[in-house]
């Protein structure tokens, strides 16, 4: 069982949020940001740049792509995000790709 499955199992019964229109409710997963290195060779994870791996927890009725809860996607963090009860709320168009689907 990976981190995404643990996160979804933990919140599955608590999700009462229903995004409106083309919005998607997400939770950011660990390992976000792009790896960078200093001149001396120290590698670090820059949490302010690069796409973010997110877990989809709910989708609005006007979402056109094949996006469902339990999908793991890449979100373009440069777009705006609302926040409600610990969930991020983003537009469908700010998702870059679906990278995995959890069993279930």
C-alpha positions as CSV (number, residue, x, y, z in Angstrom):
1,X,0.0,0.0,0.0
2,X,1.5,3.3,-1.0
3,X,1.1,6.8,0.6
4,X,-1.6,7.8,-1.9
5,X,-3.7,4.8,-0.9
6,X,-3.2,5.4,2.8
7,X,-4.2,9.1,2.4
8,X,-7.4,8.2,0.4
9,X,-8.4,5.5,2.9
10,X,-8.0,7.9,5.7
11,X,-10.2,10.6,4.2
12,X,-12.6,8.4,2.1
13,X,-15.5,8.5,4.7
14,X,-14.8,12.1,5.6
15,X,-15.1,13.6,2.1
16,X,-18.3,15.7,2.1
17,X,-17.1,18.3,-0.4
18,X,-18.6,18.5,-3.9
19,X,-16.8,20.8,-6.3
20,X,-19.1,22.9,-8.5
21,X,-18.8,23.1,-12.3
22,X,-15.3,22.3,-13.7
23,X,-13.6,22.4,-10.2
24,X,-11.7,19.5,-8.7
25,X,-10.9,18.9,-5.0
26,X,-7.3,17.7,-4.3
27,X,-4.8,16.9,-1.6
28,X,-1.2,17.6,-2.3
29,X,1.1,14.5,-1.9
30,X,4.7,14.4,-0.6
31,X,7.6,14.7,-3.0
32,X,6.2,17.8,-4.7
33,X,8.4,20.4,-6.4
34,X,11.3,20.1,-8.7
35,X,14.8,18.9,-7.6
36,X,17.5,21.6,-7.8
37,X,21.1,21.6,-6.9
38,X,23.4,24.2,-5.4
39,X,26.8,25.1,-7.0
40,X,28.5,22.8,-4.4
41,X,26.3,19.9,-5.5
42,X,23.7,19.7,-2.7
43,X,20.4,18.5,-4.1
44,X,17.2,19.7,-2.6
45,X,13.5,19.7,-3.4
46,X,12.3,23.2,-4.4
47,X,8.7,23.3,-3.1
48,X,8.0,26.5,-4.9
49,X,8.5,25.4,-8.5
50,X,7.5,22.5,-10.7
51,X,4.3,20.6,-10.9
52,X,2.8,19.0,-7.8
53,X,1.5,15.4,-7.5
54,X,-2.0,15.6,-6.1
55,X,-4.7,13.0,-5.1
56,X,-8.1,13.8,-6.6
57,X,-10.8,13.4,-3.9
58,X,-13.9,14.8,-5.7
59,X,-14.8,16.3,-9.1
60,X,-17.5,18.7,-10.3
61,X,-20.2,17.7,-12.7
62,X,-18.8,19.8,-15.6
63,X,-15.4,18.1,-15.6
64,X,-14.9,17.0,-19.2
65,X,-11.8,14.8,-19.0
66,X,-11.7,11.3,-17.6
67,X,-10.8,12.4,-14.1
68,X,-12.2,10.6,-11.1
69,X,-11.6,10.4,-7.3
70,X,-8.6,8.2,-6.5
71,X,-6.6,9.5,-9.5
72,X,-3.1,10.8,-8.9
73,X,-2.4,13.8,-11.2
74,X,0.1,16.6,-11.8
75,X,-1.1,20.0,-11.0
76,X,0.4,23.2,-12.4
77,X,1.0,25.1,-9.1
78,X,1.2,28.4,-10.9
79,X,-2.6,28.5,-11.1
80,X,-4.8,29.7,-8.3
81,X,-6.2,27.3,-5.7
82,X,-9.0,27.8,-3.2
83,X,-9.0,25.9,0.1
84,X,-11.8,24.3,2.1
85,X,-11.6,21.9,5.0
86,X,-8.1,21.0,4.1
87,X,-8.8,20.3,0.5
88,X,-7.5,22.4,-2.4
89,X,-10.0,23.4,-5.0
90,X,-8.6,23.9,-8.5
91,X,-9.9,24.2,-12.1
92,X,-9.8,21.1,-14.2
93,X,-7.7,23.0,-16.8
94,X,-4.8,23.4,-14.3
95,X,-4.3,19.6,-14.2
96,X,-1.4,18.6,-16.5
97,X,-1.7,14.8,-16.5
98,X,-3.1,11.8,-14.8
99,X,-0.1,9.7,-13.6
100,X,-1.8,6.9,-11.7
101,X,-5.1,5.4,-10.6
102,X,-5.6,3.8,-7.3
103,X,-7.4,0.4,-7.1
104,X,-10.7,0.5,-5.5
